[in-house]
Amino acid sequence: MKLLFAQVVEAATVAQDSIMALTEPAAEGVNVWELAVKGGWIMLVLALLSVVGVYIFVERFTTLRKAMKLNPLFLERVRDNIKDNDVKSAMNYCHNEDTPMARVIERGLKNLNLSAPAIRESIDNRANMEVAALEKGLPILSTIAAVAPMIGFLGTVTGMVQAFWQMANAGNNIDVSLLSGGIYEAMVTTVGGLIVGIVAIFAYNFLVIRVDKVQNDLENGIISFMEIIHEKKENI
């Protein structure tokens, strides 16, 4: 009877210890920096890609924001100068505006003595140059979006190879601690690569939408300018 009572007391003590372990506050959270360090050299590559991506995004965002600022009275003033045969003032006005739209219209004003199709061709060429300048850096951002997850997966593969290599060399003395380094590298680099890639693809598409908006505004401005040219040539 005493033996049975002792067993019951021991079982109750074990159960109490288990409950206390479950109800104790969770251990200190995992440090992000420590996780990144566990990722090894792959994380350095991903960090470099993220810095390049942030720089391109900020620089292009600033440039596109400036390019999207349109003066609603811009074409009206150009129209008035052309009607007054004051092309020089119109060109000076475009030069001072210093926007993609103004540079495109300025190219048309410089070729005002040509035929309408030739003027249209010259300003279309200039518009293409302006759009190409706005897209500068976007291919690199797109490449980062595509490559970063692949680099993360590369870290996964190298990390697992390291883990299995340690298992093979451990023989009969396999310990979980031997595998932790490789598994950390495998998991952390995957997460890091996906984060960099996802952020980069959102940033790329955001900038592409803005470039398309500027391109549409240029096309509308070119059409309006050509209407002004046709009116001018009909009145000559």
C-alpha positions in Angstrom: 0.0 0.0 0.0 2.8 2.3 0.9 4.5 1.5 -2.4 1.4 2.3 -4.4 1.0 5.6 -2.5 4.6 6.5 -3.3 4.1 5.8 -7.0 1.0 8.0 -7.0 2.9 10.8 -5.3 5.7 10.5 -7.8 3.3 10.6 -10.8 1.6 13.6 -9.4 4.9 15.4 -8.9 5.9 14.6 -12.5 2.6 15.9 -13.8 2.9 19.1 -11.7 6.4 19.7 -13.1 5.1 19.2 -16.7 2.3 21.6 -16.1 4.7 24.2 -14.7 7.0 23.8 -17.7 4.1 24.5 -20.1 2.8 27.5 -18.2 6.2 29.1 -17.7 6.9 32.3 -19.8 8.3 31.5 -23.2 12.1 31.7 -23.6 13.5 34.9 -25.0 12.6 35.5 -28.6 15.0 34.6 -31.4 17.3 37.5 -32.3 17.0 38.5 -35.9 20.6 39.5 -36.2 21.7 36.1 -34.7 19.6 34.3 -37.3 21.1 36.4 -40.1 24.6 35.5 -38.9 23.6 31.8 -38.9 22.8 32.2 -42.5 26.5 32.5 -43.5 27.9 34.2 -46.5 24.7 33.8 -48.5 23.1 36.4 -46.2 25.9 38.9 -47.1 25.0 38.5 -50.7 21.3 39.0 -50.0 22.1 42.1 -47.8 24.1 43.6 -50.7 21.2 42.9 -53.1 18.8 44.6 -50.7 20.9 47.7 -50.4 21.2 48.0 -54.2 17.5 47.5 -54.6 16.6 50.1 -52.0 19.0 52.6 -53.6 17.5 52.0 -57.1 13.9 52.3 -55.8 14.6 55.6 -53.9 16.5 57.2 -56.8 13.9 56.2 -59.4 11.0 57.1 -57.2 12.4 60.6 -56.8 13.1 61.0 -60.5 9.7 59.7 -61.5 8.0 61.9 -59.0 9.6 65.0 -60.5 8.8 63.8 -64.1 5.1 63.3 -63.2 4.7 66.9 -62.1 2.9 68.5 -65.1 2.1 72.2 -65.5 -1.6 72.2 -66.7 -0.9 75.5 -68.5 2.2 74.3 -70.2 0.8 73.5 -73.7 -1.5 76.5 -73.6 1.5 78.8 -73.2 3.4 77.0 -76.0 0.3 77.4 -78.2 0.1 81.1 -77.5 3.8 81.6 -78.3 3.5 79.7 -81.6 0.4 81.7 -82.6 2.4 84.9 -81.9 5.3 83.5 -84.0 7.5 83.7 -80.9 9.1 80.3 -81.1 12.2 81.4 -79.2 10.1 82.2 -76.2 8.4 78.9 -76.4 11.8 77.1 -76.5 13.1 79.1 -73.6 10.0 78.2 -71.6 10.4 74.5 -72.4 14.1 74.7 -71.4 13.2 76.3 -68.0 10.5 73.7 -67.3 13.1 70.9 -67.6 10.7 68.0 -67.6 10.4 65.0 -70.0 7.3 66.7 -71.6 9.1 70.0 -72.0 12.2 68.4 -73.5 10.1 66.5 -76.0 8.2 69.6 -77.1 11.4 71.6 -77.3 12.7 69.0 -79.8 9.6 69.6 -81.9 10.0 73.4 -81.7 13.6 73.1 -82.9 12.3 71.2 -86.0 9.3 73.4 -86.6 10.5 74.2 -90.1 10.2 70.5 -91.1 7.0 68.8 -92.4 4.5 67.5 -89.8 5.5 63.8 -90.3 9.2 64.7 -89.8 8.3 66.7 -86.6 6.3 63.8 -85.3 9.2 61.4 -85.9 11.7 63.7 -84.2 9.6 64.1 -81.0 8.7 60.4 -81.0 12.4 59.7 -80.9 13.0 62.1 -78.1 10.0 60.6 -76.2 11.6 57.2 -76.5 14.8 58.5 -75.1 13.1 60.1 -72.2 11.2 56.9 -71.4 14.4 54.9 -71.6 16.1 57.3 -69.2 13.2 56.9 -66.8 13.6 53.1 -66.9 17.2 53.2 -66.0 17.9 50.8 -63.2 14.6 48.9 -63.5 16.2 45.9 -65.2 18.6 45.6 -62.2 15.7 45.7 -59.8 13.8 43.1 -61.8 16.9 40.9 -61.8 17.2 41.2 -58.0 13.6 40.2 -57.7 14.3 37.0 -59.7 17.7 36.1 -58.4 17.3 36.7 -54.6 15.0 33.7 -54.0 17.3 31.5 -56.1 20.3 32.6 -54.0 18.3 31.9 -50.9 17.6 28.4 -52.2 21.3 28.0 -52.9 21.9 28.7 -49.3 19.3 26.0 -48.4 21.1 23.4 -50.5 24.6 24.3 -49.2 23.2 24.3 -45.6 21.7 20.8 -46.0 24.9 19.5 -47.7 26.8 20.8 -44.7 24.3 19.1 -42.3 24.5 15.8 -44.0 28.3 16.0 -44.3 28.5 16.5 -40.6 26.2 13.5 -40.0 28.4 11.4 -42.3 31.6 12.3 -40.5 30.1 11.9 -37.0 29.7 8.2 -37.4 27.9 6.7 -34.3 28.3 10.0 -32.4 25.5 11.8 -34.1 24.4 14.8 -32.1 21.6 17.3 -32.9 24.1 20.1 -32.3 26.2 19.0 -35.2 23.2 19.5 -37.5 22.0 22.9 -36.2 24.5 25.1 -38.1 23.6 23.6 -41.5 19.9 23.6 -40.8 20.0 27.2 -39.6 21.8 28.2 -42.8 19.3 26.3 -44.9 16.2 27.8 -43.4 17.4 31.4 -42.8 18.7 31.9 -46.3 15.5 30.7 -47.8 13.5 33.2 -45.7 16.0 36.0 -46.5 15.9 35.3 -50.2 12.1 35.3 -50.4 11.8 38.5 -48.4 14.3 40.3 -50.7 12.7 38.9 -53.8 9.1 39.7 -52.8 9.9 43.3 -51.8 11.9 43.8 -55.0 9.1 42.6 -57.3 6.6 44.9 -55.6 9.0 47.9 -55.9 9.7 47.0 -59.5 6.0 46.9 -60.5 5.3 50.1 -58.6 8.0 51.9 -60.6 6.8 50.4 -63.9 3.3 51.7 -63.3 4.7 55.2 -62.8 6.9 55.0 -65.9 3.8 53.9 -67.9 1.9 56.9 -66.5 4.6 59.3 -67.7 4.7 57.6 -71.1 0.9 58.0 -71.5 1.2 61.7 -70.5 4.0 62.1 -73.1 1.8 60.6 -75.8 -1.1 62.8 -74.9 1.2 65.9 -74.9 2.6 64.9 -78.3 -0.9 64.6 -79.8 -1.9 68.0 -78.5 1.4 69.5 -79.8 0.8 68.1 -83.2 -2.6 69.6 -83.3 -1.0 73.0 -82.5 1.4 72.4 -85.4 -1.4 71.5 -87.8 -3.3 74.6 -86.8 -0.2 76.7 -87.4 0.6 75.3 -90.8 -3.0 75.6 -91.9 -3.0 79.4 -91.1 0.2 80.0 -93.0 
